[in-house]
Amino acid sequence: MKKIIHTTVMFMAVLTFLTFPVSASDLTYQIRSSVYDNTDPSIPTGDFYWDADGFSGFWYQIKPGLSSELLYFHNSVNASATIQPGDEIAEGDLYYVSKPQMKKTKIGGSDDGSTYIVDGADLKKYYLMGFFGSQYLAMPADFSSLASGCKSDRIAKILMEQGSDDKKQMFSGEEWELAGGWSLVAKQIDVEGNKVWVELKQNGEMIDSDVISMAEDRTRPQRTYLYKDNDDYPVFYCYVDSIFMGSTSDFVVFRYAFLRGDITSIESGDTYGLFDVRGFEVPAFMNGTNFAGSGSGTVLNTGDDALVMVSNSDITLDPDETIDLYGGMYLKTEDTSGSCLKMTLWKKCSIAAADKVAEETGVEEEELVVIDMAEAEEESVFSVKDETEISADGGEKEEAVMESSVNAPGFELIFGLMGILGASMLRKF
């Protein structure tokens, strides 16, 4: 009898660990770049940089092949040679550069026109850029003419964006929780008049409202609801796809909903860890630098719109050193002998627990959250969300979420074994 009880207690203890895993919020992982080895003949002499090809911690969209970030060593010490152990990267010689890339929006891709003008704003495309690995929007210089460039000193997070095939059906009076405290209400649906009255709320307070007509002579942009802030920057928009009469209530279908967060302003002289903001144009000595990506936009040209930061202190590349940069990124040199210098770029990330993911995204725990990092619109077993949020004083808040579409295996087997064990114990008695 004692043996049975002892075995049962041990078995239940094992089940406890299997069924209730340790909180994942304390777990971390790291991303490493390719290795800079100055004895490798393929390593270029003079200047050197890591881009998204050499470091997966930088922002990169596989489709359509966009990247924006570089960590650039301006080798003023050994301009005709590689970087050597003990070399000092002088203050202002280590650069962080992020060049915004123009990409077609989901709603822009739904229309064949060359523009998608709603209330004076062209929603056809947007400028995207990485900021120490996280994706941000860069505000256009002129929303009515996207080709006029962008403001890489005014950036914002994308809080939500429906996929090309996503639809949201709402009944009259229903409220749609979006993200960041924002919600959309289908205030009233007029099937006979073929129009819908929408209301946009933030933290429960009405911010804006409008009536969108679905008349046959209306173009797609005219069927789009848009809300802009006081500076005329679009904050939220959605397309009214269709209106239907139901058996008990009428309903409307929305598509291509998009919502951004607050705009962060970056100014020359601002400090981010080891870097100070130098300016917002590509420097002349980087002209022609071809970094990761498949488009013509992934070439740096003098004067291009870009966020440019430079190191604010000297960096000595002694062996076995760890040099913090910003946003969880750091340089690491290996303890090697002789004239060999091995150096890598790293990024620290943390894994949040499932309950924290549900709380922050507003999605129930059993529902799969798909973060479209690569814009490939393909279902993936794992998706990773890595964010560096910028505060007003230049500080950062790091967060990374790894989500799985694979349910925890073995629970049916575990409970089956428990039943067998219980039946065996009853037979003993």
N, C-alpha and C positions, 0 to 999 in steps of 0.2 A: 504493500500500500504506500509506504513512504517513498519507494522508488518511483511509483506512478506519479505521486504528487510532485516530487522533485523534477521529474521529466516534464510534467505539464507546465510547471513554473518556468523552466528554462525555455520551453517552446513558446510560451506566451511572451517572454522577454524578447526573443528573436522576432516574433511577429510585430511587437511594438516598434522595433527599429525599422522593419520592412514597411509597415503600414503608415508610420508617422515619421518621415525623414526629418533630419535636422534642418532648421530654417536655412534656406539658400541665401538669405540676405547677407550672411557673413562670408560667403564664398567669393573669390576673385579669380580672374584669369588675366593673362597678359598676351599682347600681340607683339611680335618681333619683326623687324625689317630684314631685308637681305644684309649680308655681312660686308662691311667695308674692310677689305684686306689689301693693304698697300703693296703686298708682294704678288698679288694677282695681276697678271699682265692685262687683263680685261678692264681693270680699274683705270679710269682716265687720270691723266696728270692735271695739275692745276685745280680749278674749281670742281666741286662735286655736289650732287644733290640726290636726295631721296624723293620720289614721287609715289603715286598710288600703285605703280607697278612694283616698286621695291618695298613698299610698306603698306600693308592692308589696313592699318589703322587710319589711313587717310580716306576721305570721302571719295567714293567711286560708284558710278552707275554703269553696270555692264551693258545695259541697253538704254541709250544708244552709244555707250562708250565715252562717258564724260567724267572728268576729274578736274580738280582746281588747285590742289595744295602741293607745295614743295617745301622741304627744309634744305636750304642752300648754303653750302660752305664756300665763301669767297676766299680762296686760298692766296692771300697776299703774302704769306710767309715763304711758300715754295711754289711759286706760280708755274714753274717749268717742271715740277716733280709732284709726287703724291704727298699726302699729309703724313708726317712722320711722328713717332712717339715723342711726347714732350713738347710738340709744337703748341704754340699759343694762338688760338683763334681770337684775334683782337676784338675789343668791343666794337660792335657795328659790322663785323664780318660774317656773322651767322644770321641768315635771313629766314623768316617764315613768310611765304607768299601764298595768297589764295586769289585766283582769278575767276570771277563769276562766269558761269556758262549759261547760254540761253537754250531753253528747252521748251517744246510745245506742251501746253497744259492739256489735261484730260478734256476739258470743255473745248479747247481750241482744236483738238484732234477730231472732234465730232462734227466739225463744219469745214466745208471745202474752201471757204473764203480765205483771202490772204490776211484778213484781220477779223477780230471778234469784238466789235466796239459796243460797250454797254455804258451809257451815261458818261461818255467821253473817255472811258478807260478801255484800252485794248487788252483783252484777256486771252489773246491767242497764245502767248508764250510768257514764260517768266524766267528770271535769272536765278540760278541755283549756285551755291558755293559751299565748300567745306569750311568749318571753323574748328580746327584741331580735331578733325575727324567727324564732327556732327554736321548734318545738312541744315543749311539756312537759305532763306530767300534774301536776295539783294534787291532793294527797291530801284525800279527804273528811274532814270533822270527825268523822263517824261512818259507818263502812262499812256498818253495818246499816240506816242511814236516810240515804240520799243527799240528801234534801231539807233536811237540817240544815245544809247549807253545806259549805264546803271550807276547807282551810288553804293559802292562797296563799304561805305561808312555807315549805312543804315540797313540793318539786317533783322530778320525775324524768323521764328520757327514756323513750320507748317504744323498746325494742330490736327488737322484732318483733311483728307482729300479722297473722295470716292473713286474707286477704280472705274475703268471704262465700261465695265459690264454691270456695275453696282446700281441698284435701284432702291429707293425708299418710298414705301407706300404709307400714306397717312390719311386717317379719317378726319372728318371735320371736327375741329376742336382738339385734335391730338397734338402733343408736344414732343419734339424730337430732341433728346439730349445729345449735343454735338461733342464738345470738348472744352476744357478750360472754363467751365461755368456758362458757356453759351448754349442756347437752345433755339429751335425754330418751331413756331406754332402755325398749323394750318387753321387759321382763325375761322374762316368761313369759305365754303366751296359752293359756287354757283354753277351748276351743271348746265342749266338752260342758257345762262349768259356766257358760259365757257370761260370762267375766270376764277381765280382763287385769291383770297386775302391772306397774306402771310404776315407774321409778326416775329421779329428777332428780339431775343432776350439775352441779357447777361446777368448772371447771379439772381435770376428771378425778376429783374426789372426790364420793362419794355424799352428797347433802344431805338427800334425803327419798325416801320410797317409799310406795306405797299400792296397794291392790287395788280396782279399779273394777268393779262388777257391772253387767251389761247385762240383768238380769232384766226381764221384760215389765212388771212393776209399778213399775219405777223411772222417776222423772221425769227430764227433761233435766238439771236441776241436780244430781240424784243420780248422773248419768252423767258428771259433770264432775270432773276432777282439779284440785285447787287447792293451791298451796303459798304459805304466808304467812311473813313474816319474824317476828322476835322481838317486834315492836310490833303484830303482827296485821294488817299491811298486805299485801294480795295482791302477790305477785311474779310468779308464773306460773300459768296455768291453760290447760286444753284440754278439749275435749269428745270423749268416746269415741263415735264415730258408729256403728261396726259392727265385728263380728268374723267372719272367714271361715276356712274350712278349705281350704288349698291342696293341690296334688298332692304336694308334698314338705315344705311348711312352712305353718303357720297364720299369718295376718296380721291386723292391726288397722288401722282407719282413724281418724285424728284430724282434728278440725276446730276452727276458732276459737281456735287457739293464740295466747296473748298472753304477752309477757315485758317487764318494765320493768327499768330500770337502778337504780343506787343513788339513794337520796333525798338531795337537797341541801337543807340547812336555811339559810334566809335570815333574818337577824335585823335588827331596827331598829338603825340606825347603821352597818350594813355599807356599804362603798364599792364602787361599780362605775363606774370611770372618773370622769366628771363628776358622777355622781349618788351621793347617800346615801339609804339606805332610810329613809323617813319613817314608814311604818306599813303596815297591811294592810286599810284601809277607805277607801272613796271619800270625799274631803273634801266638805263641804257646798256649797262654791261651784261644784262640778261637777255638782250635782244636775240631772238632766234632760238632760245632754249625750247626744246621739244619735250614735253612731259607726257605722262600717261594719258591715253585716250586715243580714239580713232578719228576724231574730227579736226577740222582746221583750227578750231578754237583752242586746242591744247598746244599752242605755240605762243610763247611770250613775245610780245612786240613792245618796243619802247613806247611808253605812254598809255598802254592798255589800262583799262579800269581794273584795279586789283588792290587788295589789302596787303600792305607791305610792312612787316615788322623787322626790327633788327635787335641783336643782342645788346643788353645794357651793361655788360661786364665782360672782362677777359675770361676766356675758357682755356685752361691748360689740359691737353689731352695726355695726361699721365696714365700709365697702365692701371687697370682695376679701379676705374673711377665710375661713379654714377652721378650724372649731371641732370638735375630737374629742369624741365623746360616750362610747360604749362599744360593744363587740361589732362593731367595724368600721363603726359609724355615725358620721356627722359632718354638721355644718351647713356650708353654703357660701353666702356673700353675694357678689353680683356688683358689679363696679366700675361703678356708674352715676353719672350726674350729677344735681345738684339734689336734690329731696326724694324721689326714687323709690328704693325699697328692693326688691330682688329677692333672694329667699332660697330655698334648696332643701335638702332632707334627702337624704343619700346613704348607701349601704351598700356596702362593699368586700367582694368575694367572690373566692375563688380556685378554679381548676379543677384537680382532681387527675387524674393519669394513670390509665389503665385498669388497670395492674398494681396501683396503690395501692388502687383501688376493689375489686378482687378480693381483696386481702389483708385489707382492713378489713371487708368484708361476708361473706367466706367463700364468694363466688360465683365460679365459673370465668369467665374473661374473655369467653368466647363466649356466656355466658348473659346475657340481658337482666335487669337489675335495675329493677323498677318501684317508685318511691317515690311512694306515694299521698298527694301534698300536698293535693289538693283533695277527697279522699274521693269523687270522682266515679265511680270504678270504670269508667273509660273508658280504653282503650289510647291512649297518646300517643307521638308520635315521639320527643320529648325529655322527660326528667324531670330535675328539679334537686333536689338535696339540699343544704340550707344549714343548718349547725349552729353554734351557739355553746355550747360546753361550759363549765360553771362549775366552777372549782376551789374548794377550801376557803377560799382567801384572797380570793376574789372576782375572780380573774383569769379570762381567757377564752382558749379555743382555737378559732379560727375554721377552718371547713373547708367547702368547697362542692364538690359533685360533680355534673357534668353528664354524663348518660349518653344514648347514642343507640341506637335500635332499627334504625337504618339502617346497614348494613354499608358499609365504605369502598368507594366505587365505583371501577371502572376497573382492577382488578387482572387480570381476564381479558384485557382489551385490552392492558395493559402486557406481560404474558407472551406474548401473541400477537405483539406487535410485536418482542419479543426473538427469538422463533423466526424471524420473517421476516428480521430483520437477520442472524441467524446463518446462515440458508440463503443469503442474498445474499453473505455473506463467503465461504462455501465455494465458491460459484460463481466468485468472483473468483480463487480459488486454482486 
